Amino acid sequence: MKETISQEFKKVQDYICQELEALDGLGKFQEDLWQREEGGGGRTRIINHGELLEKGGVNFSEVFGPVSDLMRQQLGLDGKEFYATGVSIVLHPKNPHVPIMHMNIRYFEMDNGTYWFGGGIDMTPHYIDFQLAQDFHKSLAQVCDNYDASFYKKFKIWADDYFFIPHRNETRGVGGIFYDHLKADDNNSKHDLLNFALDLGRLFPKLYAHQAQDKRNLPFSEKQLQWRNIRRGRYVEFNLVYDRGTKFGLKTAGRIESILMSLPENASWFYDFSPEENSEEQNTLNHLRKGVDWIGIKK
């Protein structure tokens, strides 16, 4: 089944790129095909300096081969050979009123028959719009509920815990859903779990279009641009310090350009920066915390 999963993930990558190009209206994805010496390869697709997107990446990979000692240590793998395939996306818009959005869907299989699915979608607004945050979480909950009524609640908590910056004591954004080591059970077959991942992939460009449609052409000031870059800096901090996939890729001599495609073109750090009291920037910071009920939040 792994070859089928890989082919379906490729179709998702194609679909997302087509939809995002249409949404952007100017930028086009440039493809970089690469091979992994130990086995497999991928298709890295990058969009730069579009009308909506300053930088974005939609990556597909399919890699396999012997389990290294580091992989065994870091991932607790029990087997000699592994197979992994997935699609990973990060979008950094130009306009500070449009959010950063990330998605990943992945499948992992060992030669001893062990397998699992993982992934999720999360959103990092530079400025929180409570209605749009609610819309985002409602859409994710609807997809989850199609498969298991417990998925959204569990995966929302998982996202809050995972996309968290301990040294800042703040979440990366408004969260979303995150899951890992998901296997077939009494509620969902392996085929169901594949369809769940594919549904999330197909949902992604629709989610982003909804977030961007009324915000992409709003005017913004130099102060707001500075705030966008500060928020991007926090995004970089999380990805380089805490993100397990990034850290693992760097430790195992992964393909550096594909690993770091998640980083923005420009980001900023200001010493001891504090937003003005009662400002939109302060309001955003006040809500970067775990456990917010974004579906039920009073706007």
C-alpha positions, -999 to +999 in steps of 0.1 A: +000+000+000+029+024+005+034+030-032-003+039-034+000+063-005+030+080-021+012+084-054-018+099-037+004+123-018+020+134-051-015+142-064-022+163-033+010+182-039+000+189-075-035+200-064-023+223-037+003+240-060-023+246-087-048+261-062-022+283-046-009+296-079-045+305-088-050+322-054-018+341-057-024+353-092+012+361-100+037+337-084+046+303-099+061+273-082+096+264-092+103+226-089+136+211-077+138+173-081+163+156-058+175+121-050+186+107-017+218+086-019+205+060+006+172+056-013+143+077-026+140+114-032+115+142-036+100+172-053+106+205-036+084+233-050+090+269-040+071+301-048+087+335-043+076+371-046+041+365-056+012+389-053+000+373-020+029+351-010+064+364-003+077+329+001+061+294+003+070+258-001+050+227-010+073+197-006+068+160-014+093+133-003+095+095-005+126+081+012+136+046+023+166+026+033+184+011+063+176+024+098+206+043+111+217+042+147+207+078+151+172+071+137+169+041+160+179+063+189+158+094+180+126+076+168+128+044+188+125+024+156+124-014+158+134-028+124+161-028+098+145-009+069+121+021+068+099+038+043+086+074+047+065+096+025+047+129+030+038+164+019+049+195+039+038+231+034+046+265+048+033+298+035+047+333+044+025+361+030+035+396+023+007+414+040+008+413+079-030+409+080-027+375+063-015+345+084+014+321+081+000+286+076+016+252+078+005+217+069+021+182+070+008+148+062+030+118+064+032+080+064+059+058+080+064+021+076+089-004+089+100-037+073+085-055+103+050-043+093+047-015+118+032+017+103+016+050+112+002+082+099+009+117+112+003+153+103-018+183+109-025+219+100-018+250+122-021+287+117+001+316+129-016+350+124+005+381+128-027+397+140-054+375+154-088+379+138-112+360+161-138+353+135-112+338+111-096+318+139-130+304+147-137+296+110-103+278+108-110+256+138-146+248+127-133+236+093-107+214+109-133+200+134-157+192+105-130+171+087-121+153+120-157+145+128-161+128+094-138+101+108-139+101+146-158+124+170-128+123+193-102+134+168-106+172+169-105+175+207-075+152+210-056+167+180-063+203+190-047+197+225-018+179+208-013+209+185-014+233+215+013+212+233+034+207+202+034+242+186+045+259+218+076+280+225+086+272+261+113+299+263+086+325+254+058+308+272+036+313+242+020+292+214+033+297+179-001+308+168-038+299+172-029+262+169-050+238+148-046+200+149-016+177+152-014+139+153+012+112+151+016+074+153-021+070+141-029+034+133-060+015+122-085+006+150-121-003+155-132+031+142-110+036+112-092+013+088-058+021+072-077+032+041-098+056+063-067+071+078-052+077+043-084+094+033-083+116+064-048+127+055-058+134+019-089+153+030-067+176+051-044+181+021-073+191-001-087+213+026-055+233+030-058+257+000-095+263+008-085+273+044-059+296+031-081+312+005-107+320+032-081+335+055-066+357+027-096+368+007-106+398+027-072+407+041-047+404+013-053+440+000-056+458+033-031+487+037-004+482+063+021+505+080+058+502+086+050+494+122+028+465+112+055+453+088+079+454+117+055+434+138+051+408+110+089+403+110+090+400+147+063+373+146+083+356+118+113+356+142+093+336+167+083+312+140+120+307+132+128+302+169+103+274+171+113+256+139+150+257+147+149+250+184+118+227+189+104+213+157+112+176+157+113+172+120+136+201+114+160+190+142+160+154+130+167+165+094+196+186+105+211+159+127+209+133+100+224+153+072+191+157+054+186+179+023+192+213+039+173+234+013+142+214+016+144+213+054+148+251+058+122+260+032+099+266+062+118+297+071+107+332+059+128+353+036+129+381+062+125+380+100+135+404+128+146+403+165+145+435+186+161+435+220+135+434+248+106+443+225+073+452+242+042+461+223+022+492+233-005+487+260-039+479+246-026+476+210-035+450+184+000+436+188-006+432+226-040+417+220-024+390+198+002+382+224-025+379+251-041+350+231-010+330+223-016+304+249-027+269+253-063+258+258-081+286+240-116+274+228-114+290+194-147+276+182-166+289+213-146+321+218-166+353+222-154+378+196 
